[in-house]
Amino acid sequence: MNWDNLLADLESRFEAERRADLAAQSADLAEAEVSQIRMGDRLRGAPGRHVWLRTRSGAHVDGVVLRAEDGFVLVDEGDGLQAIVPTDALAVAGPLPGPAPRGRARRTPTLQGALRELARLGARVRVVLSGGDVVGRVVRVGADWFDVLVDTAETATTRSATAPVDGGVVTVALGAVEAVRSR
């Protein structure tokens, strides 16, 4: 019996088993890592890319991603039109790259913060909801709601509008928002 060959054979088998275990562990780790990636993480990797987004009710938002935060994505739809889309309102998106690496901890804008800035600017907005649109100016923003002073001229000509034609202020639940568009 050649002990040297026997020991070499054993070493070879042990090494093959070790490599197989490592490969299995690597696959498990990769799968576990992918399971932690959120759609917002992939959108954070998309600035400068053209994407198409569809909300739960089927609203279309197509354009170039300007930025993506934890709770929303900002898209330039062209012709001066931009849309903020809450990531929770998304049903389908594409094409999306892999996730962007998490940056250092920093304060990031929220949807409420963006709406407050629109209110300060007096910007005219179109709020896309599953039941229709509300057109007007954001006047006040709360924790889970915001008030819109309805543009009566636009509301009267928009069939899908959900706000009263006679104007006034309506309160919109933040959770119902699928997109906020402005020029």
Beta strands, then each sheet from edge to edge (+ up, - down):
strand 1: 50-55
strand 2: 60-68
strand 3: 72-78
strand 4: 81-86
strand 5: 90-94
strand 6: 124-129
strand 7: 132-141
strand 8: 145-150
strand 9: 169-173
strand 10: 177-182
sheet 1: 5+ 1- 2+ 3- 4+ 10- 6+ 7- 8+ 9-
end
